[in-house]
Amino acid sequence: MYFKTFFTKQFIIYVLKFILIFCICYYGSLLVEGITAVGGYYSGFIDHNFNYIKLLRTSLLDTSKWVLSSFGYQTYRESQFVLRMKDGIAVKLVYSCLGLGVMSFWVAFIIANAGSWIKKAKWILGGLLLIWCINVARISLLLVAINRQWKTFFSVDHHTLFNIAAYSAIFVMIYFFSRSDKDLPEEDPLRSGVE
């Protein structure tokens, strides 16, 4: 009986909407990354006008550089992908380090839920900013850690630590987002348990 009530028409529509939006965000970003790389199906127009991936990478590396310089570490951009400690080791920020999977999850969750577009825009921007800040902290700490030869927690990879931190933040944001849903109808399955 519980199984039948859990998988209502509304819930199935919500899950399908979430999956569709996630795929558009995630695989759309892969498409942009692919066609803005020189060679193959390169599009100069998209590269010069809509390459938000390059903008994201630049913002992460430049902000990490600024954060590290605030703490007295001398770093420099060796290339568009690399941030290096002066006389030390570098980090290379490749596509998988940008956090686009986590960001796609957050955007899909917010858009799939009920609410006004203004409210959704605020939550999307706030969540993306928080994920971006977590990634800046990760890049900054990683550069210091590898240059000082720090050990990681339980030999866990920095990507895993980033995912744990980012998804923990997302689950906290989901809690507060669901608590703010005063405008959802009572029968909405996503509102169950929310006062």
ROLO-122612 format. One record per residue: x, y, z of N, C-alpha, C in turn; residue number from 1; residue in three letters. Coordinates in steps of 0.1 Angstrom, whole numbers, plus 5000, padded with zeros to 4 digits. Layout:
N
(r (X; Y; Z); (X; Y; Z); (X; Y; Z); NUM; "ALA")
...
end
This chain:
195
(r (5008; 4988; 5000); (5000; 5000; 5000); (5009; 5013; 5000); 1; "MET")
(r (5019; 5013; 5008); (5028; 5024; 5009); (5035; 5027; 4996); 2; "TYR")
(r (5039; 5016; 4989); (5046; 5016; 4976); (5037; 5024; 4966); 3; "PHE")
(r (5024; 5020; 4966); (5015; 5026; 4956); (5012; 5041; 4959); 4; "LYS")
(r (5011; 5045; 4972); (5009; 5059; 4975); (5022; 5067; 4973); 5; "THR")
(r (5033; 5061; 4974); (5046; 5069; 4973); (5048; 5072; 4958); 6; "PHE")
(r (5045; 5063; 4949); (5047; 5065; 4935); (5034; 5071; 4928); 7; "PHE")
(r (5030; 5083; 4933); (5019; 5089; 4927); (5023; 5095; 4913); 8; "THR")
(r (5013; 5100; 4906); (5015; 5106; 4893); (5024; 5119; 4895); 9; "LYS")
(r (5021; 5126; 4905); (5028; 5139; 4908); (5043; 5136; 4911); 10; "GLN")
(r (5046; 5125; 4918); (5059; 5121; 4922); (5067; 5117; 4909); 11; "PHE")
(r (5060; 5109; 4901); (5067; 5104; 4888); (5070; 5116; 4879); 12; "ILE")
(r (5061; 5126; 4878); (5063; 5138; 4870); (5075; 5146; 4875); 13; "ILE")
(r (5075; 5147; 4889); (5086; 5154; 4895); (5100; 5147; 4892); 14; "TYR")
(r (5101; 5134; 4893); (5113; 5127; 4891); (5117; 5128; 4876); 15; "VAL")
(r (5108; 5127; 4867); (5111; 5128; 4853); (5116; 5143; 4850); 16; "LEU")
(r (5109; 5153; 4856); (5113; 5166; 4854); (5127; 5169; 4859); 17; "LYS")
(r (5130; 5163; 4871); (5143; 5165; 4877); (5154; 5158; 4868); 18; "PHE")
(r (5151; 5146; 4863); (5161; 5139; 4854); (5163; 5147; 4841); 19; "ILE")
(r (5153; 5152; 4835); (5154; 5159; 4823); (5162; 5172; 4825); 20; "LEU")
(r (5159; 5179; 4835); (5167; 5192; 4837); (5181; 5189; 4841); 21; "ILE")
(r (5184; 5178; 4849); (5197; 5175; 4852); (5205; 5171; 4839); 22; "PHE")
(r (5199; 5163; 4831); (5206; 5159; 4818); (5208; 5171; 4809); 23; "CYS")
(r (5199; 5180; 4808); (5201; 5192; 4800); (5213; 5200; 4805); 24; "ILE")
(r (5213; 5202; 4819); (5224; 5210; 4825); (5238; 5203; 4823); 25; "CYS")
(r (5238; 5190; 4827); (5251; 5183; 4828); (5256; 5180; 4814); 26; "TYR")
(r (5247; 5174; 4805); (5252; 5170; 4792); (5253; 5182; 4783); 27; "TYR")
(r (5245; 5193; 4786); (5247; 5205; 4778); (5261; 5212; 4781); 28; "GLY")
(r (5265; 5211; 4794); (5279; 5216; 4797); (5290; 5207; 4791); 29; "SER")
(r (5287; 5194; 4790); (5297; 5186; 4783); (5298; 5190; 4768); 30; "LEU")
(r (5286; 5193; 4762); (5286; 5197; 4748); (5293; 5211; 4746); 31; "LEU")
(r (5291; 5220; 4755); (5298; 5233; 4754); (5313; 5231; 4756); 32; "VAL")
(r (5317; 5223; 4765); (5331; 5220; 4767); (5337; 5214; 4754); 33; "GLU")
(r (5329; 5204; 4748); (5334; 5198; 4736); (5336; 5207; 4724); 34; "GLY")
(r (5326; 5216; 4722); (5326; 5224; 4710); (5334; 5237; 4712); 35; "ILE")
(r (5339; 5239; 4724); (5347; 5251; 4726); (5362; 5247; 4727); 36; "THR")
(r (5365; 5234; 4726); (5379; 5229; 4725); (5383; 5229; 4711); 37; "ALA")
(r (5395; 5235; 4708); (5399; 5236; 4694); (5402; 5222; 4689); 38; "VAL")
(r (5397; 5220; 4676); (5398; 5207; 4670); (5384; 5201; 4670); 39; "GLY")
(r (5382; 5191; 4662); (5369; 5184; 4661); (5358; 5193; 4656); 40; "GLY")
(r (5347; 5194; 4664); (5336; 5202; 4660); (5336; 5216; 4667); 41; "TYR")
(r (5347; 5223; 4666); (5349; 5236; 4673); (5340; 5246; 4668); 42; "TYR")
(r (5334; 5254; 4677); (5326; 5266; 4673); (5332; 5278; 4679); 43; "SER")
(r (5338; 5286; 4671); (5344; 5299; 4676); (5333; 5308; 4682); 44; "GLY")
(r (5321; 5308; 4676); (5311; 5317; 4681); (5307; 5314; 4695); 45; "PHE")
(r (5305; 5301; 4698); (5301; 5297; 4711); (5313; 5299; 4721); 46; "ILE")
(r (5325; 5296; 4716); (5337; 5298; 4724); (5339; 5312; 4729); 47; "ASP")
(r (5336; 5321; 4720); (5338; 5336; 4723); (5326; 5342; 4730); 48; "HIS")
(r (5315; 5337; 4728); (5303; 5343; 4733); (5295; 5336; 4745); 49; "ASN")
(r (5297; 5323; 4745); (5289; 5315; 4755); (5297; 5305; 4763); 50; "PHE")
(r (5310; 5307; 4764); (5318; 5297; 4770); (5319; 5300; 4786); 51; "ASN")
(r (5308; 5296; 4792); (5307; 5298; 4806); (5316; 5289; 4814); 52; "TYR")
(r (5320; 5278; 4808); (5329; 5269; 4814); (5343; 5275; 4816); 53; "ILE")
(r (5348; 5282; 4806); (5360; 5289; 4807); (5359; 5300; 4818); 54; "LYS")
(r (5348; 5307; 4818); (5346; 5318; 4828); (5346; 5312; 4842); 55; "LEU")
(r (5339; 5300; 4844); (5339; 5293; 4857); (5353; 5289; 4861); 56; "LEU")
(r (5361; 5283; 4852); (5374; 5279; 4855); (5383; 5291; 4859); 57; "ARG")
(r (5382; 5302; 4851); (5390; 5314; 4854); (5386; 5320; 4868); 58; "THR")
(r (5373; 5320; 4871); (5369; 5326; 4884); (5374; 5317; 4895); 59; "SER")
(r (5374; 5304; 4894); (5378; 5295; 4904); (5393; 5297; 4907); 60; "LEU")
(r (5401; 5297; 4896); (5416; 5298; 4897); (5420; 5312; 4902); 61; "LEU")
(r (5414; 5322; 4897); (5418; 5336; 4901); (5414; 5339; 4915); 62; "ASP")
(r (5402; 5334; 4919); (5398; 5336; 4933); (5406; 5328; 4943); 63; "THR")
(r (5410; 5316; 4939); (5419; 5308; 4947); (5432; 5315; 4948); 64; "SER")
(r (5437; 5320; 4937); (5450; 5328; 4938); (5449; 5340; 4947); 65; "LYS")
(r (5438; 5347; 4947); (5436; 5358; 4956); (5435; 5354; 4970); 66; "TRP")
(r (5427; 5343; 4973); (5426; 5338; 4987); (5440; 5334; 4992); 67; "VAL")
(r (5448; 5327; 4984); (5461; 5322; 4989); (5470; 5334; 4991); 68; "LEU")
(r (5469; 5345; 4982); (5478; 5356; 4984); (5474; 5364; 4997); 69; "SER")
(r (5461; 5363; 5001); (5456; 5369; 5013); (5463; 5363; 5025); 70; "SER")
(r (5467; 5350; 5024); (5473; 5343; 5035); (5488; 5342; 5033); 71; "PHE")
(r (5494; 5350; 5024); (5508; 5351; 5022); (5515; 5342; 5013); 72; "GLY")
(r (5507; 5334; 5005); (5512; 5324; 4996); (5513; 5331; 4982); 73; "TYR")
(r (5525; 5329; 4976); (5527; 5335; 4963); (5524; 5324; 4952); 74; "GLN")
(r (5514; 5327; 4944); (5510; 5318; 4933); (5509; 5326; 4920); 75; "THR")
(r (5509; 5318; 4909); (5507; 5325; 4896); (5500; 5315; 4887); 76; "TYR")
(r (5492; 5321; 4877); (5486; 5313; 4867); (5496; 5309; 4856); 77; "ARG")
(r (5498; 5296; 4856); (5508; 5291; 4846); (5501; 5290; 4832); 78; "GLU")
(r (5488; 5287; 4832); (5480; 5286; 4819); (5466; 5288; 4823); 79; "SER")
(r (5457; 5286; 4814); (5443; 5288; 4817); (5438; 5277; 4826); 80; "GLN")
(r (5445; 5266; 4827); (5441; 5254; 4835); (5449; 5253; 4848); 81; "PHE")
(r (5460; 5260; 4849); (5470; 5257; 4860); (5473; 5269; 4869); 82; "VAL")
(r (5472; 5266; 4882); (5476; 5275; 4892); (5488; 5269; 4900); 83; "LEU")
(r (5499; 5276; 4900); (5511; 5271; 4906); (5516; 5279; 4918); 84; "ARG")
(r (5521; 5272; 4928); (5527; 5279; 4939); (5541; 5283; 4935); 85; "MET")
(r (5546; 5295; 4938); (5559; 5300; 4934); (5569; 5290; 4940); 86; "LYS")
(r (5578; 5285; 4931); (5588; 5275; 4934); (5582; 5262; 4940); 87; "ASP")
(r (5570; 5259; 4935); (5564; 5247; 4940); (5556; 5239; 4930); 88; "GLY")
(r (5546; 5231; 4935); (5538; 5223; 4927); (5525; 5230; 4923); 89; "ILE")
(r (5519; 5226; 4912); (5507; 5232; 4907); (5495; 5223; 4908); 90; "ALA")
(r (5483; 5229; 4907); (5471; 5222; 4905); (5466; 5225; 4891); 91; "VAL")
(r (5460; 5215; 4885); (5454; 5217; 4871); (5439; 5215; 4872); 92; "LYS")
(r (5432; 5225; 4869); (5417; 5224; 4870); (5411; 5220; 4857); 93; "LEU")
(r (5409; 5207; 4856); (5403; 5201; 4844); (5388; 5201; 4845); 94; "VAL")
(r (5381; 5197; 4835); (5366; 5197; 4835); (5360; 5190; 4847); 95; "TYR")
(r (5365; 5179; 4851); (5359; 5171; 4862); (5360; 5178; 4875); 96; "SER")
(r (5369; 5188; 4876); (5371; 5196; 4889); (5363; 5208; 4890); 97; "CYS")
(r (5354; 5211; 4880); (5347; 5223; 4881); (5334; 5222; 4889); 98; "LEU")
(r (5330; 5210; 4893); (5318; 5209; 4901); (5305; 5210; 4893); 99; "GLY")
(r (5305; 5208; 4880); (5293; 5210; 4872); (5283; 5199; 4875); 100; "LEU")
(r (5287; 5187; 4879); (5277; 5177; 4882); (5269; 5181; 4894); 101; "GLY")
(r (5276; 5186; 4905); (5269; 5190; 4917); (5260; 5202; 4914); 102; "VAL")
(r (5265; 5211; 4906); (5258; 5223; 4902); (5245; 5219; 4894); 103; "MET")
(r (5247; 5210; 4885); (5235; 5205; 4877); (5225; 5199; 4886); 104; "SER")
(r (5229; 5191; 4896); (5220; 5185; 4906); (5212; 5196; 4913); 105; "PHE")
(r (5219; 5206; 4917); (5212; 5217; 4925); (5202; 5224; 4916); 106; "TRP")
(r (5206; 5228; 4904); (5197; 5235; 4895); (5185; 5226; 4892); 107; "VAL")
(r (5187; 5213; 4889); (5176; 5204; 4886); (5166; 5203; 4897); 108; "ALA")
(r (5171; 5202; 4909); (5163; 5201; 4921); (5154; 5213; 4923); 109; "PHE")
(r (5160; 5225; 4922); (5152; 5237; 4924); (5142; 5239; 4913); 110; "ILE")
(r (5146; 5237; 4900); (5136; 5240; 4889); (5125; 5229; 4890); 111; "ILE")
(r (5128; 5217; 4893); (5117; 5207; 4894); (5107; 5209; 4905); 112; "ALA")
(r (5111; 5217; 4915); (5101; 5219; 4926); (5092; 5231; 4922); 113; "ASN")
(r (5081; 5232; 4930); (5071; 5242; 4928); (5077; 5255; 4934); 114; "ALA")
(r (5072; 5266; 4929); (5076; 5279; 4935); (5077; 5289; 4923); 115; "GLY")
(r (5077; 5302; 4927); (5078; 5313; 4917); (5092; 5313; 4911); 116; "SER")
(r (5093; 5318; 4899); (5106; 5318; 4892); (5116; 5328; 4899); 117; "TRP")
(r (5111; 5338; 4906); (5120; 5347; 4913); (5126; 5339; 4925); 118; "ILE")
(r (5117; 5332; 4932); (5122; 5324; 4943); (5132; 5314; 4939); 119; "LYS")
(r (5129; 5307; 4928); (5138; 5297; 4922); (5152; 5303; 4918); 120; "LYS")
(r (5151; 5315; 4912); (5163; 5321; 4907); (5172; 5325; 4919); 121; "ALA")
(r (5166; 5330; 4930); (5174; 5333; 4942); (5180; 5320; 4948); 122; "LYS")
(r (5173; 5309; 4949); (5178; 5297; 4955); (5189; 5291; 4946); 123; "TRP")
(r (5187; 5292; 4932); (5197; 5286; 4923); (5210; 5294; 4925); 124; "ILE")
(r (5209; 5308; 4924); (5221; 5316; 4925); (5228; 5314; 4939); 125; "LEU")
(r (5220; 5314; 4949); (5226; 5312; 4963); (5233; 5298; 4964); 126; "GLY")
(r (5227; 5288; 4959); (5233; 5275; 4959); (5245; 5273; 4951); 127; "GLY")
(r (5245; 5279; 4939); (5256; 5279; 4930); (5268; 5286; 4936); 128; "LEU")
(r (5265; 5298; 4942); (5275; 5305; 4949); (5282; 5298; 4960); 129; "LEU")
(r (5274; 5291; 4968); (5279; 5283; 4979); (5288; 5271; 4974); 130; "LEU")
(r (5283; 5264; 4963); (5291; 5254; 4957); (5304; 5259; 4952); 131; "ILE")
(r (5304; 5271; 4945); (5315; 5277; 4940); (5325; 5281; 4951); 132; "TRP")
(r (5320; 5286; 4962); (5329; 5289; 4974); (5336; 5277; 4979); 133; "CYS")
(r (5328; 5266; 4980); (5334; 5253; 4985); (5345; 5249; 4976); 134; "ILE")
(r (5343; 5250; 4963); (5353; 5246; 4953); (5366; 5255; 4954); 135; "ASN")
(r (5364; 5268; 4956); (5375; 5277; 4958); (5383; 5273; 4970); 136; "VAL")
(r (5376; 5270; 4981); (5383; 5265; 4993); (5390; 5252; 4991); 137; "ALA")
(r (5384; 5243; 4983); (5391; 5231; 4980); (5404; 5233; 4972); 138; "ARG")
(r (5403; 5241; 4961); (5415; 5244; 4953); (5426; 5250; 4961); 139; "ILE")
(r (5422; 5260; 4969); (5432; 5267; 4977); (5439; 5258; 4987); 140; "SER")
(r (5431; 5250; 4994); (5436; 5240; 5004); (5445; 5230; 4997); 141; "LEU")
(r (5440; 5225; 4986); (5447; 5215; 4979); (5461; 5220; 4974); 142; "LEU")
(r (5462; 5232; 4970); (5475; 5237; 4965); (5484; 5238; 4977); 143; "LEU")
(r (5479; 5243; 4989); (5488; 5244; 5001); (5491; 5230; 5005); 144; "VAL")
(r (5482; 5220; 5005); (5484; 5207; 5010); (5495; 5199; 5002); 145; "ALA")
(r (5494; 5200; 4989); (5504; 5193; 4981); (5518; 5199; 4982); 146; "ILE")
(r (5518; 5212; 4984); (5531; 5219; 4985); (5537; 5216; 4999); 147; "ASN")
(r (5529; 5215; 5009); (5534; 5212; 5022); (5534; 5197; 5025); 148; "ARG")
(r (5530; 5189; 5016); (5529; 5174; 5017); (5521; 5170; 5029); 149; "GLN")
(r (5509; 5176; 5030); (5500; 5172; 5040); (5493; 5158; 5036); 150; "TRP")
(r (5490; 5150; 5046); (5482; 5138; 5043); (5467; 5142; 5043); 151; "LYS")
(r (5460; 5135; 5035); (5445; 5137; 5034); (5438; 5128; 5045); 152; "THR")
(r (5426; 5131; 5048); (5418; 5124; 5057); (5416; 5109; 5052); 153; "PHE")
(r (5421; 5100; 5059); (5419; 5086; 5056); (5423; 5083; 5041); 154; "PHE")
(r (5432; 5090; 5036); (5437; 5088; 5022); (5426; 5090; 5012); 155; "SER")
(r (5416; 5099; 5015); (5405; 5102; 5006); (5409; 5112; 4996); 156; "VAL")
(r (5405; 5110; 4983); (5408; 5118; 4972); (5401; 5132; 4974); 157; "ASP")
(r (5407; 5143; 4969); (5402; 5156; 4971); (5388; 5158; 4963); 158; "HIS")
(r (5386; 5150; 4952); (5373; 5151; 4945); (5362; 5145; 4955); 159; "HIS")
(r (5366; 5134; 4961); (5356; 5128; 4971); (5353; 5138; 4982); 160; "THR")
(r (5363; 5144; 4988); (5361; 5154; 4998); (5352; 5165; 4994); 161; "LEU")
(r (5355; 5170; 4981); (5347; 5181; 4976); (5332; 5177; 4975); 162; "PHE")
(r (5330; 5165; 4969); (5316; 5160; 4967); (5309; 5158; 4981); 163; "ASN")
(r (5316; 5153; 4991); (5310; 5152; 5004); (5306; 5166; 5009); 164; "ILE")
(r (5315; 5176; 5008); (5312; 5189; 5013); (5301; 5195; 5005); 165; "ALA")
(r (5302; 5194; 4992); (5292; 5201; 4984); (5278; 5194; 4985); 166; "ALA")
(r (5277; 5181; 4986); (5264; 5175; 4987); (5259; 5177; 5001); 167; "TYR")
(r (5267; 5177; 5011); (5263; 5181; 5025); (5256; 5194; 5025); 168; "SER")
(r (5263; 5204; 5019); (5257; 5218; 5018); (5244; 5217; 5010); 169; "ALA")
(r (5243; 5209; 5000); (5231; 5209; 4992); (5220; 5203; 5000); 170; "ILE")
(r (5222; 5193; 5008); (5212; 5187; 5016); (5207; 5196; 5027); 171; "PHE")
(r (5216; 5205; 5032); (5212; 5215; 5042); (5203; 5225; 5035); 172; "VAL")
(r (5208; 5229; 5023); (5200; 5239; 5015); (5186; 5233; 5011); 173; "MET")
(r (5185; 5220; 5008); (5173; 5214; 5005); (5163; 5215; 5017); 174; "ILE")
(r (5169; 5212; 5028); (5161; 5213; 5041); (5155; 5227; 5042); 175; "TYR")
(r (5163; 5238; 5041); (5158; 5251; 5042); (5149; 5255; 5031); 176; "PHE")
(r (5152; 5250; 5019); (5143; 5253; 5007); (5129; 5247; 5010); 177; "PHE")
(r (5129; 5235; 5015); (5116; 5228; 5017); (5108; 5235; 5029); 178; "SER")
(r (5115; 5240; 5038); (5109; 5247; 5049); (5103; 5261; 5045); 179; "ARG")
(r (5108; 5266; 5034); (5104; 5279; 5029); (5092; 5278; 5020); 180; "SER")
(r (5087; 5265; 5017); (5076; 5263; 5008); (5062; 5265; 5014); 181; "ASP")
(r (5059; 5277; 5017); (5046; 5280; 5023); (5036; 5281; 5012); 182; "LYS")
(r (5040; 5283; 4999); (5031; 5285; 4988); (5027; 5272; 4981); 183; "ASP")
(r (5032; 5261; 4985); (5029; 5248; 4979); (5015; 5243; 4983); 184; "LEU")
(r (5007; 5237; 4975); (4995; 5232; 4979); (4997; 5220; 4988); 185; "PRO")
(r (4987; 5218; 4997); (4988; 5207; 5007); (4991; 5193; 5001); 186; "GLU")
(r (4984; 5191; 4990); (4986; 5177; 4984); (4999; 5175; 4976); 187; "GLU")
(r (5007; 5185; 4975); (5020; 5183; 4969); (5028; 5173; 4976); 188; "ASP")
(r (5034; 5162; 4969); (5041; 5152; 4976); (5054; 5157; 4982); 189; "PRO")
(r (5059; 5168; 4977); (5072; 5174; 4982); (5070; 5182; 4994); 190; "LEU")
(r (5058; 5185; 4998); (5055; 5193; 5009); (5052; 5184; 5022); 191; "ARG")
(r (5051; 5171; 5020); (5048; 5163; 5031); (5058; 5164; 5042); 192; "SER")
(r (5053; 5166; 5054); (5062; 5168; 5065); (5067; 5182; 5067); 193; "GLY")
(r (5063; 5191; 5058); (5068; 5205; 5059); (5056; 5213; 5065); 194; "VAL")
(r (5059; 5221; 5076); (5048; 5229; 5082); (5049; 5243; 5077); 195; "GLU")
end
